[in-house]
């Protein structure tokens, strides 16, 4: 087997770590959105809603970075 056709294991591990972090954000973000929208009369409504939306956006960004990193490790 040629050395150029091998998977970069360190880069693959980095991509899997990013996907794991993305999975955590995918659970935290919608949970925070639900909590924020169910308490719209509380004083922390706007900050909590902002943080939850940013968490959801971060989950999507981490998903793409993780997939790109895994793809780079497999296909160089």
LOPAGU-374967 format. One record per residue: residue number from 1; residue in three letters; chain; y negated, x negated, z of N, C-alpha, C, O in turn. Coordinates in steps of 0.05 Angstrom, whole numbers, plus 5000, padded with zeros to 4 digits. Layout:
N
<vexro->NUM, torvex->ala, voza->A, n.Y->Y, n.X->X, n.Z->Z, ca.Y->Y, ca.X->X, ca.Z->Z, c.Y->Y, c.X->X, c.Z->Z, o.Y->Y, o.X->X, o.Z->Z>
...
***
This chain:
76
<vexro->1, torvex->unk, voza->A, n.Y->5024, n.X->4983, n.Z->5000, ca.Y->5000, ca.X->5000, ca.Z->5000, c.Y->4975, c.X->4982, c.Z->5000, o.Y->4974, o.X->4963, o.Z->5015>
<vexro->2, torvex->unk, voza->A, n.Y->4956, n.X->4989, n.Z->4984, ca.Y->4932, ca.X->4973, ca.Z->4981, c.Y->4914, c.X->4978, c.Z->5006, o.Y->4913, o.X->5000, o.Z->5017>
<vexro->3, torvex->unk, voza->A, n.Y->4900, n.X->4957, n.Z->5015, ca.Y->4883, ca.X->4959, ca.Z->5038, c.Y->4859, c.X->4979, c.Z->5034, o.Y->4849, o.X->4990, o.Z->5053>
<vexro->4, torvex->unk, voza->A, n.Y->4851, n.X->4982, n.Z->5009, ca.Y->4828, ca.X->5000, ca.Z->5003, c.Y->4835, c.X->5030, c.Z->5005, o.Y->4817, o.X->5046, o.Z->5008>
<vexro->5, torvex->unk, voza->A, n.Y->4861, n.X->5036, n.Z->5005, ca.Y->4869, ca.X->5064, ca.Z->5006, c.Y->4875, c.X->5074, c.Z->5035, o.Y->4884, o.X->5097, o.Z->5038>
<vexro->6, torvex->unk, voza->A, n.Y->4870, n.X->5058, n.Z->5055, ca.Y->4877, ca.X->5066, ca.Z->5082, c.Y->4854, c.X->5081, c.Z->5095, o.Y->4831, o.X->5078, o.Z->5087>
<vexro->7, torvex->unk, voza->A, n.Y->4862, n.X->5098, n.Z->5114, ca.Y->4842, ca.X->5113, ca.Z->5129, c.Y->4829, c.X->5095, c.Z->5150, o.Y->4843, o.X->5080, o.Z->5164>
<vexro->8, torvex->unk, voza->A, n.Y->4803, n.X->5097, n.Z->5152, ca.Y->4788, ca.X->5083, ca.Z->5173, c.Y->4791, c.X->5098, c.Z->5199, o.Y->4778, o.X->5119, o.Z->5203>
<vexro->9, torvex->unk, voza->A, n.Y->4808, n.X->5088, n.Z->5217, ca.Y->4815, ca.X->5103, ca.Z->5241, c.Y->4792, c.X->5105, c.Z->5260, o.Y->4789, o.X->5126, o.Z->5274>
<vexro->10, torvex->unk, voza->A, n.Y->4776, n.X->5085, n.Z->5262, ca.Y->4752, ca.X->5086, ca.Z->5280, c.Y->4733, c.X->5107, c.Z->5271, o.Y->4722, o.X->5122, o.Z->5287>
<vexro->11, torvex->unk, voza->A, n.Y->4728, n.X->5108, n.Z->5245, ca.Y->4710, ca.X->5128, ca.Z->5234, c.Y->4722, c.X->5156, c.Z->5237, o.Y->4707, o.X->5176, o.Z->5242>
<vexro->12, torvex->unk, voza->A, n.Y->4748, n.X->5159, n.Z->5234, ca.Y->4761, ca.X->5184, ca.Z->5238, c.Y->4759, c.X->5194, c.Z->5267, o.Y->4754, o.X->5217, o.Z->5272>
<vexro->13, torvex->unk, voza->A, n.Y->4762, n.X->5176, n.Z->5285, ca.Y->4759, ca.X->5182, ca.Z->5314, c.Y->4731, c.X->5191, c.Z->5320, o.Y->4727, o.X->5210, o.Z->5336>
<vexro->14, torvex->unk, voza->A, n.Y->4711, n.X->5178, n.Z->5308, ca.Y->4683, ca.X->5186, ca.Z->5312, c.Y->4678, c.X->5214, c.Z->5301, o.Y->4664, o.X->5230, o.Z->5313>
<vexro->15, torvex->unk, voza->A, n.Y->4690, n.X->5220, n.Z->5278, ca.Y->4687, ca.X->5246, ca.Z->5266, c.Y->4700, c.X->5268, c.Z->5283, o.Y->4689, o.X->5290, o.Z->5286>
<vexro->16, torvex->unk, voza->A, n.Y->4723, n.X->5262, n.Z->5294, ca.Y->4737, ca.X->5281, ca.Z->5311, c.Y->4722, c.X->5286, c.Z->5337, o.Y->4722, o.X->5308, o.Z->5348>
<vexro->17, torvex->unk, voza->A, n.Y->4709, n.X->5265, n.Z->5348, ca.Y->4692, ca.X->5269, ca.Z->5372, c.Y->4669, c.X->5287, c.Z->5366, o.Y->4662, o.X->5304, o.Z->5382>
<vexro->18, torvex->unk, voza->A, n.Y->4657, n.X->5283, n.Z->5342, ca.Y->4635, ca.X->5301, ca.Z->5334, c.Y->4644, c.X->5329, c.Z->5331, o.Y->4629, o.X->5348, o.Z->5338>
<vexro->19, torvex->unk, voza->A, n.Y->4668, n.X->5333, n.Z->5320, ca.Y->4679, ca.X->5360, ca.Z->5317, c.Y->4685, c.X->5373, c.Z->5345, o.Y->4681, o.X->5397, o.Z->5348>
<vexro->20, torvex->unk, voza->A, n.Y->4694, n.X->5357, n.Z->5364, ca.Y->4698, ca.X->5367, ca.Z->5391, c.Y->4672, c.X->5375, c.Z->5404, o.Y->4671, o.X->5396, o.Z->5417>
<vexro->21, torvex->unk, voza->A, n.Y->4651, n.X->5359, n.Z->5400, ca.Y->4625, ca.X->5366, ca.Z->5411, c.Y->4615, c.X->5392, c.Z->5398, o.Y->4602, o.X->5409, o.Z->5410>
<vexro->22, torvex->unk, voza->A, n.Y->4620, n.X->5394, n.Z->5372, ca.Y->4612, ca.X->5418, ca.Z->5357, c.Y->4626, c.X->5443, c.Z->5368, o.Y->4614, o.X->5464, o.Z->5370>
<vexro->23, torvex->unk, voza->A, n.Y->4651, n.X->5440, n.Z->5374, ca.Y->4666, ca.X->5462, ca.Z->5385, c.Y->4655, c.X->5472, c.Z->5412, o.Y->4653, o.X->5496, o.Z->5417>
<vexro->24, torvex->unk, voza->A, n.Y->4647, n.X->5453, n.Z->5428, ca.Y->4634, ca.X->5460, ca.Z->5454, c.Y->4608, c.X->5475, c.Z->5449, o.Y->4602, o.X->5496, o.Z->5461>
<vexro->25, torvex->unk, voza->A, n.Y->4592, n.X->5465, n.Z->5430, ca.Y->4566, ca.X->5478, ca.Z->5424, c.Y->4571, c.X->5506, c.Z->5412, o.Y->4554, o.X->5524, o.Z->5416>
<vexro->26, torvex->unk, voza->A, n.Y->4592, n.X->5509, n.Z->5397, ca.Y->4598, ca.X->5535, ca.Z->5384, c.Y->4605, c.X->5557, c.Z->5405, o.Y->4601, o.X->5580, o.Z->5400>
<vexro->27, torvex->unk, voza->A, n.Y->4614, n.X->5549, n.Z->5428, ca.Y->4619, ca.X->5568, ca.Z->5450, c.Y->4595, c.X->5572, c.Z->5467, o.Y->4589, o.X->5595, o.Z->5476>
<vexro->28, torvex->unk, voza->A, n.Y->4580, n.X->5550, n.Z->5473, ca.Y->4557, ca.X->5552, ca.Z->5490, c.Y->4534, c.X->5568, c.Z->5477, o.Y->4521, o.X->5584, o.Z->5490>
<vexro->29, torvex->unk, voza->A, n.Y->4528, n.X->5563, n.Z->5451, ca.Y->4506, ca.X->5575, ca.Z->5438, c.Y->4507, c.X->5606, c.Z->5438, o.Y->4488, o.X->5618, o.Z->5447>
<vexro->30, torvex->unk, voza->A, n.Y->4528, n.X->5618, n.Z->5427, ca.Y->4529, ca.X->5647, ca.Z->5427, c.Y->4530, c.X->5659, c.Z->5455, o.Y->4520, o.X->5681, o.Z->5459>
<vexro->31, torvex->unk, voza->A, n.Y->4542, n.X->5645, n.Z->5474, ca.Y->4542, ca.X->5655, ca.Z->5501, c.Y->4514, c.X->5656, c.Z->5513, o.Y->4507, o.X->5676, o.Z->5526>
<vexro->32, torvex->unk, voza->A, n.Y->4498, n.X->5635, n.Z->5508, ca.Y->4471, ca.X->5635, ca.Z->5517, c.Y->4454, c.X->5657, c.Z->5502, o.Y->4436, o.X->5669, o.Z->5515>
<vexro->33, torvex->unk, voza->A, n.Y->4459, n.X->5661, n.Z->5477, ca.Y->4445, ca.X->5683, ca.Z->5462, c.Y->4451, c.X->5710, c.Z->5475, o.Y->4433, o.X->5726, o.Z->5479>
<vexro->34, torvex->unk, voza->A, n.Y->4476, n.X->5714, n.Z->5482, ca.Y->4484, ca.X->5740, ca.Z->5494, c.Y->4470, c.X->5743, c.Z->5521, o.Y->4460, o.X->5764, o.Z->5528>
<vexro->35, torvex->unk, voza->A, n.Y->4470, n.X->5721, n.Z->5537, ca.Y->4457, ca.X->5723, ca.Z->5564, c.Y->4427, c.X->5728, c.Z->5561, o.Y->4416, o.X->5743, o.Z->5576>
<vexro->36, torvex->unk, voza->A, n.Y->4415, n.X->5714, n.Z->5541, ca.Y->4386, ca.X->5718, ca.Z->5538, c.Y->4379, c.X->5746, c.Z->5528, o.Y->4360, o.X->5758, o.Z->5538>
<vexro->37, torvex->unk, voza->A, n.Y->4395, n.X->5757, n.Z->5510, ca.Y->4388, ca.X->5783, ca.Z->5499, c.Y->4395, c.X->5805, c.Z->5519, o.Y->4384, o.X->5827, o.Z->5517>
<vexro->38, torvex->unk, voza->A, n.Y->4413, n.X->5800, n.Z->5538, ca.Y->4420, ca.X->5821, ca.Z->5557, c.Y->4400, c.X->5822, c.Z->5580, o.Y->4400, o.X->5841, o.Z->5596>
<vexro->39, torvex->unk, voza->A, n.Y->4383, n.X->5801, n.Z->5583, ca.Y->4363, ca.X->5800, ca.Z->5604, c.Y->4335, c.X->5797, c.Z->5592, o.Y->4321, o.X->5778, o.Z->5599>
<vexro->40, torvex->unk, voza->A, n.Y->4327, n.X->5815, n.Z->5574, ca.Y->4301, ca.X->5812, ca.Z->5561, c.Y->4278, c.X->5819, c.Z->5579, o.Y->4255, o.X->5814, o.Z->5570>
<vexro->41, torvex->unk, voza->A, n.Y->4282, n.X->5829, n.Z->5602, ca.Y->4260, ca.X->5835, ca.Z->5620, c.Y->4255, c.X->5813, c.Z->5641, o.Y->4237, o.X->5815, o.Z->5658>
<vexro->42, torvex->unk, voza->A, n.Y->4271, n.X->5792, n.Z->5640, ca.Y->4268, ca.X->5769, ca.Z->5659, c.Y->4247, c.X->5750, c.Z->5648, o.Y->4241, o.X->5749, o.Z->5625>
<vexro->43, torvex->unk, voza->A, n.Y->4235, n.X->5734, n.Z->5667, ca.Y->4213, ca.X->5715, ca.Z->5658, c.Y->4223, c.X->5692, c.Z->5641, o.Y->4208, o.X->5680, o.Z->5626>
<vexro->44, torvex->unk, voza->A, n.Y->4249, n.X->5685, n.Z->5643, ca.Y->4259, ca.X->5662, ca.Z->5627, c.Y->4272, c.X->5671, c.Z->5601, o.Y->4288, o.X->5656, o.Z->5590>
<vexro->45, torvex->unk, voza->A, n.Y->4265, n.X->5695, n.Z->5592, ca.Y->4277, ca.X->5706, ca.Z->5567, c.Y->4271, c.X->5688, c.Z->5543, o.Y->4289, o.X->5680, o.Z->5529>
<vexro->46, torvex->unk, voza->A, n.Y->4246, n.X->5682, n.Z->5539, ca.Y->4238, ca.X->5666, ca.Z->5515, c.Y->4248, c.X->5637, c.Z->5516, o.Y->4259, o.X->5628, o.Z->5496>
<vexro->47, torvex->unk, voza->A, n.Y->4246, n.X->5623, n.Z->5538, ca.Y->4257, ca.X->5596, ca.Z->5538, c.Y->4288, c.X->5595, c.Z->5535, o.Y->4298, o.X->5578, o.Z->5520>
<vexro->48, torvex->unk, voza->A, n.Y->4302, n.X->5614, n.Z->5547, ca.Y->4331, ca.X->5615, ca.Z->5544, c.Y->4339, c.X->5622, c.Z->5516, o.Y->4358, o.X->5611, o.Z->5505>
<vexro->49, torvex->unk, voza->A, n.Y->4325, n.X->5641, n.Z->5504, ca.Y->4331, ca.X->5648, ca.Z->5476, c.Y->4325, c.X->5625, c.Z->5457, o.Y->4341, o.X->5620, o.Z->5439>
<vexro->50, torvex->unk, voza->A, n.Y->4304, n.X->5610, n.Z->5462, ca.Y->4298, ca.X->5587, ca.Z->5446, c.Y->4319, c.X->5565, c.Z->5448, o.Y->4328, o.X->5554, o.Z->5428>
<vexro->51, torvex->unk, voza->A, n.Y->4327, n.X->5559, n.Z->5473, ca.Y->4348, ca.X->5539, ca.Z->5477, c.Y->4375, c.X->5548, c.Z->5464, o.Y->4389, o.X->5532, o.Z->5453>
<vexro->52, torvex->unk, voza->A, n.Y->4381, n.X->5573, n.Z->5466, ca.Y->4406, ca.X->5583, ca.Z->5455, c.Y->4406, c.X->5582, c.Z->5425, o.Y->4427, o.X->5575, o.Z->5412>
<vexro->53, torvex->unk, voza->A, n.Y->4384, n.X->5588, n.Z->5412, ca.Y->4382, ca.X->5587, ca.Z->5383, c.Y->4384, c.X->5558, c.Z->5374, o.Y->4397, o.X->5552, o.Z->5354>
<vexro->54, torvex->unk, voza->A, n.Y->4371, n.X->5540, n.Z->5388, ca.Y->4372, ca.X->5511, ca.Z->5381, c.Y->4401, c.X->5501, c.Z->5385, o.Y->4409, o.X->5483, o.Z->5370>
<vexro->55, torvex->unk, voza->A, n.Y->4415, n.X->5511, n.Z->5405, ca.Y->4443, ca.X->5503, ca.Z->5409, c.Y->4460, c.X->5512, c.Z->5386, o.Y->4478, o.X->5497, o.Z->5377>
<vexro->56, torvex->unk, voza->A, n.Y->4456, n.X->5536, n.Z->5376, ca.Y->4471, ca.X->5546, ca.Z->5353, c.Y->4465, c.X->5529, c.Z->5328, o.Y->4483, o.X->5523, o.Z->5313>
<vexro->57, torvex->unk, voza->A, n.Y->4440, n.X->5522, n.Z->5324, ca.Y->4433, ca.X->5505, ca.Z->5301, c.Y->4445, c.X->5478, c.Z->5304, o.Y->4455, o.X->5466, o.Z->5284>
<vexro->58, torvex->unk, voza->A, n.Y->4445, n.X->5467, n.Z->5328, ca.Y->4457, ca.X->5440, ca.Z->5333, c.Y->4487, c.X->5441, c.Z->5327, o.Y->4499, o.X->5422, o.Z->5318>
<vexro->59, torvex->unk, voza->A, n.Y->4500, n.X->5464, n.Z->5333, ca.Y->4529, ca.X->5466, ca.Z->5328, c.Y->4535, c.X->5465, c.Z->5298, o.Y->4554, o.X->5452, o.Z->5289>
<vexro->60, torvex->unk, voza->A, n.Y->4518, n.X->5478, n.Z->5282, ca.Y->4522, ca.X->5478, ca.Z->5253, c.Y->4517, c.X->5450, c.Z->5242, o.Y->4532, o.X->5440, o.Z->5225>
<vexro->61, torvex->unk, voza->A, n.Y->4496, n.X->5437, n.Z->5252, ca.Y->4490, ca.X->5410, ca.Z->5243, c.Y->4513, c.X->5390, c.Z->5250, o.Y->4521, o.X->5374, o.Z->5233>
<vexro->62, torvex->unk, voza->A, n.Y->4523, n.X->5392, n.Z->5274, ca.Y->4545, ca.X->5375, ca.Z->5283, c.Y->4570, c.X->5380, c.Z->5267, o.Y->4586, o.X->5362, o.Z->5262>
<vexro->63, torvex->unk, voza->A, n.Y->4574, n.X->5406, n.Z->5259, ca.Y->4597, ca.X->5412, ca.Z->5242, c.Y->4596, c.X->5397, c.Z->5215, o.Y->4615, o.X->5385, o.Z->5207>
<vexro->64, torvex->unk, voza->A, n.Y->4572, n.X->5397, n.Z->5203, ca.Y->4570, ca.X->5384, ca.Z->5177, c.Y->4572, c.X->5353, c.Z->5180, o.Y->4585, o.X->5340, o.Z->5164>
<vexro->65, torvex->unk, voza->A, n.Y->4560, n.X->5342, n.Z->5201, ca.Y->4562, ca.X->5313, ca.Z->5206, c.Y->4591, c.X->5305, c.Z->5212, o.Y->4600, o.X->5284, o.Z->5203>
<vexro->66, torvex->unk, voza->A, n.Y->4605, n.X->5321, n.Z->5227, ca.Y->4633, ca.X->5316, ca.Z->5234, c.Y->4650, c.X->5316, c.Z->5209, o.Y->4667, o.X->5299, o.Z->5205>
<vexro->67, torvex->unk, voza->A, n.Y->4647, n.X->5337, n.Z->5192, ca.Y->4662, ca.X->5339, ca.Z->5168, c.Y->4656, c.X->5316, c.Z->5149, o.Y->4674, o.X->5305, o.Z->5135>
<vexro->68, torvex->unk, voza->A, n.Y->4630, n.X->5308, n.Z->5147, ca.Y->4623, ca.X->5286, ca.Z->5130, c.Y->4635, c.X->5260, c.Z->5139, o.Y->4644, o.X->5244, o.Z->5123>
<vexro->69, torvex->unk, voza->A, n.Y->4635, n.X->5256, n.Z->5165, ca.Y->4646, ca.X->5232, ca.Z->5177, c.Y->4676, c.X->5230, c.Z->5172, o.Y->4687, o.X->5209, o.Z->5165>
<vexro->70, torvex->unk, voza->A, n.Y->4690, n.X->5253, n.Z->5176, ca.Y->4719, ca.X->5253, ca.Z->5171, c.Y->4725, c.X->5249, c.Z->5141, o.Y->4743, o.X->5234, o.Z->5134>
<vexro->71, torvex->unk, voza->A, n.Y->4709, n.X->5261, n.Z->5124, ca.Y->4712, ca.X->5257, ca.Z->5095, c.Y->4708, c.X->5228, c.Z->5087, o.Y->4722, o.X->5217, o.Z->5071>
<vexro->72, torvex->unk, voza->A, n.Y->4687, n.X->5215, n.Z->5099, ca.Y->4682, ca.X->5187, ca.Z->5093, c.Y->4704, c.X->5169, c.Z->5103, o.Y->4711, o.X->5149, o.Z->5090>
<vexro->73, torvex->unk, voza->A, n.Y->4717, n.X->5176, n.Z->5125, ca.Y->4739, ca.X->5160, ca.Z->5135, c.Y->4764, c.X->5162, c.Z->5118, o.Y->4779, o.X->5143, o.Z->5115>
<vexro->74, torvex->unk, voza->A, n.Y->4768, n.X->5185, n.Z->5106, ca.Y->4791, ca.X->5190, ca.Z->5089, c.Y->4788, c.X->5179, c.Z->5061, o.Y->4806, o.X->5167, o.Z->5049>
<vexro->75, torvex->unk, voza->A, n.Y->4764, n.X->5183, n.Z->5050, ca.Y->4760, ca.X->5177, ca.Z->5021, c.Y->4741, c.X->5153, c.Z->5016, o.Y->4738, o.X->5145, o.Z->4993>
<vexro->76, torvex->unk, voza->A, n.Y->4730, n.X->5142, n.Z->5036, ca.Y->4711, ca.X->5120, ca.Z->5035, c.Y->4688, c.X->5127, c.Z->5017, o.Y->4670, o.X->5111, o.Z->5013>
***
